[in-house]
Amino acid sequence: MAIIRALNAERLKAKRTLALWLAPLMPLVIIGLQLAIVIQQQDSYRGQDRAAQAWIDYGGQIVFLWTMLLLPLFITLESALLANLEHGNRQWKHLFSLPIPRGAIYAAKQVSVMAIIGLSMAALYIYVVLSGLALRWLTPGLGFEAPVPWWEFFQYIALAYLASWLIISIHTWVGLRWHSFAVASAVGIAAMVIAVFMFQSDWAPWYPWTYSGIVAIHLEDGLSPLNQLLAGGVGGVLAALLGGWDVTRRDVL
């Protein structure tokens, strides 16, 4: 019941903030970019071999770009914005004095960040399908006349989301642990830049900020991303528990 009450409070605080409205808007950046690329380079998409894979190539590229470039930054931004609801008004003393377990307050923040990221992933799924259908009308002959691979896209996006749990937990902890919005932003930007350079290296499977991108690539290639899914999902739960223990044992944040 304490967690439910804390979640209701988070919902009320977040529903009119930028944090919530960004969830359905941010994926449009990648969608617009990929639409422009396909329309500009449509000749390279023509041909029987490429047309047969038009939907998969298009959706797979969107999911990869989203998970490698925007998703880590979006997680950083969302976790920092939700943490700043308390940091900005110095509300931690008040929250910790309420008859609600501190663990419930931390869990509500963690679940809120995960829910907003999940909302953005659901929006991405819808936008991939709608933009592909728009390409069927705008640029006929590229292969988008084929049936929509609903299940494949759902797998790509849902499993990429699962693999991102670890960095969601890390950034939630960073955002709550430090008052400064700049600290949370710097950690996220630095981690994303490192991920871009590390993605082609042998260390990529060990770096949490590459997990979602690896999952997207492996699924598109028909490979199993089980290691990244386990590390991201289970690691995310463990990191959330450790982060909650660290934050809730402090007298003042």
Secondary structure in CASP SS format (residue, H / E / C, confidence):
PFRMAT SS
TARGET T0000
AUTHOR 0000-0000-0000
METHOD secondary structure of the structure
MODEL  1
M C 1.00
A H 1.00
I H 1.00
I H 1.00
R H 1.00
A H 1.00
L H 1.00
N H 1.00
A H 1.00
E H 1.00
R H 1.00
L H 1.00
K H 1.00
A H 1.00
K C 1.00
R C 1.00
T C 1.00
L H 1.00
A H 1.00
L H 1.00
W H 1.00
L H 1.00
A H 1.00
P H 1.00
L H 1.00
M C 1.00
P H 1.00
L H 1.00
V H 1.00
I H 1.00
I H 1.00
G H 1.00
L H 1.00
Q H 1.00
L H 1.00
A H 1.00
I H 1.00
V H 1.00
I H 1.00
Q H 1.00
Q C 1.00
Q H 1.00
D H 1.00
S H 1.00
Y H 1.00
R C 1.00
G C 1.00
Q H 1.00
D H 1.00
R H 1.00
A H 1.00
A H 1.00
Q C 1.00
A H 1.00
W H 1.00
I H 1.00
D H 1.00
Y H 1.00
G H 1.00
G H 1.00
Q H 1.00
I H 1.00
V H 1.00
F H 1.00
L H 1.00
W H 1.00
T H 1.00
M H 1.00
L H 1.00
L H 1.00
L H 1.00
P H 1.00
L H 1.00
F H 1.00
I H 1.00
T H 1.00
L H 1.00
E H 1.00
S H 1.00
A H 1.00
L H 1.00
L H 1.00
A H 1.00
N H 1.00
L H 1.00
E H 1.00
H H 1.00
G C 1.00
N C 1.00
R C 1.00
Q C 1.00
W H 1.00
K H 1.00
H H 1.00
L H 1.00
F H 1.00
S H 1.00
L C 1.00
P C 1.00
I C 1.00
P C 1.00
R H 1.00
G H 1.00
A H 1.00
I H 1.00
Y H 1.00
A H 1.00
A H 1.00
K H 1.00
Q H 1.00
V H 1.00
S H 1.00
V H 1.00
M H 1.00
A H 1.00
I H 1.00
I H 1.00
G H 1.00
L H 1.00
S H 1.00
M H 1.00
A H 1.00
A H 1.00
L H 1.00
Y H 1.00
I H 1.00
Y H 1.00
V H 1.00
V H 1.00
L H 1.00
S H 1.00
G H 1.00
L H 1.00
A H 1.00
L H 1.00
R H 1.00
W H 1.00
L H 1.00
T C 1.00
P C 1.00
G C 1.00
L C 1.00
G C 1.00
F C 1.00
E C 1.00
A C 1.00
P C 1.00
V C 1.00
P C 1.00
W H 1.00
W H 1.00
E H 1.00
F H 1.00
F H 1.00
Q H 1.00
Y H 1.00
I H 1.00
A H 1.00
L H 1.00
A H 1.00
Y H 1.00
L H 1.00
A H 1.00
S C 1.00
W H 1.00
L H 1.00
I H 1.00
I H 1.00
S H 1.00
I H 1.00
H H 1.00
T H 1.00
W H 1.00
V H 1.00
G H 1.00
L H 1.00
R H 1.00
W C 1.00
H C 1.00
S C 1.00
F H 1.00
A H 1.00
V H 1.00
A H 1.00
S H 1.00
A H 1.00
V H 1.00
G H 1.00
I H 1.00
A H 1.00
A H 1.00
M H 1.00
V H 1.00
I H 1.00
A H 1.00
V H 1.00
F H 1.00
M H 1.00
F C 1.00
Q C 1.00
S C 1.00
D C 1.00
W C 1.00
A H 1.00
P H 1.00
W H 1.00
Y C 1.00
P H 1.00
W H 1.00
T H 1.00
Y H 1.00
S H 1.00
G H 1.00
I H 1.00
V H 1.00
A H 1.00
I H 1.00
H H 1.00
L H 1.00
E H 1.00
D C 1.00
G C 1.00
L C 1.00
S C 1.00
P C 1.00
L H 1.00
N H 1.00
Q H 1.00
L H 1.00
L H 1.00
A H 1.00
G H 1.00
G H 1.00
V H 1.00
G H 1.00
G H 1.00
V H 1.00
L H 1.00
A H 1.00
A H 1.00
L H 1.00
L H 1.00
G H 1.00
G H 1.00
W H 1.00
D H 1.00
V H 1.00
T H 1.00
R C 1.00
R C 1.00
D C 1.00
V C 1.00
L C 1.00
END
